[in-house]
Amino acid sequence: MKAIAQTDYGAFAVDLETEEVEPAGPVDVRAPEPLNVSLPKVVAAAAAGSTIVAVVDRKPPLVVSHDAGITWRETGGGLPPGNAVAIAEDNPDLIVYASRNRLHVSINGGVFWRALAVELPEIEALALES
């Protein structure tokens, strides 16, 4: 699985397992249409099935719903502020969160997070591809 991060310097593909980075070529990732999430201070949001993850402008920076937005739980207490999030369509437990210039990965629905070592130019948007 690769994360495609859109930056001012173009798009970069980051392998989530090996952390190898390469230019993503002519791909241009843009923030998706905003989801209608009834939460304050939403910066970005992504959905896969009934799972919704929203980046919010407060601490902790993420909230997760596994029931299409009926209930929410906070997550990412140790994460820095961010501006993009992506969820794997075929595995909603795989979430990638973009802080200013670093990617953070959760493989268990946002319970635990690990930061990738690679630093990128400031990340504007994020997508996942198999």
MOSULFEN-V493616 format. One record per backbone hydrogen bond with DSSP energy under -1.0 kcal/mol. NH is the residue of the N-H (numbers start at 1). CO is the residue of the C=O. E is the energy in kcal/mol with one decimal. If there is no record, write none. Layout:
NH;CO;E + NH;CO;E
This chain:
2;129;-3.0 + 3;14;-2.7 + 4;127;-3.1 + 5;12;-2.8 + 6;125;-2.3 + 7;10;-1.9 + 10;7;-1.5 + 12;5;-2.3 + 13;22;-3.3 + 14;3;-2.8 + 15;20;-2.5 + 16;1;-2.3 + 19;15;-2.0 + 22;13;-1.9 + 24;11;-2.7 + 37;35;-1.6 + 39;37;-1.9 + 43;55;-3.6 + 44;55;-1.2 + 46;53;-2.4 + 48;51;-2.4 + 51;48;-1.9 + 52;65;-2.7 + 53;46;-2.6 + 54;63;-2.6 + 55;44;-3.4 + 56;61;-2.5 + 57;41;-2.5 + 58;56;-1.8 + 62;75;-1.3 + 63;54;-1.9 + 64;73;-2.8 + 65;52;-2.7 + 68;50;-3.1 + 70;67;-1.0 + 73;64;-1.9 + 75;62;-2.3 + 79;76;-1.9 + 83;98;-2.1 + 84;98;-1.0 + 86;96;-2.5 + 88;94;-2.3 + 94;91;-2.5 + 95;106;-2.6 + 96;86;-2.7 + 97;104;-2.8 + 98;84;-2.8 + 99;102;-2.5 + 104;97;-2.6 + 105;114;-3.0 + 106;95;-2.5 + 109;93;-2.5 + 114;105;-2.0 + 116;103;-2.8 + 120;101;-2.7 + 123;100;-2.8 + 124;6;-3.5 + 125;6;-1.2 + 127;4;-1.7 + 129;2;-2.6
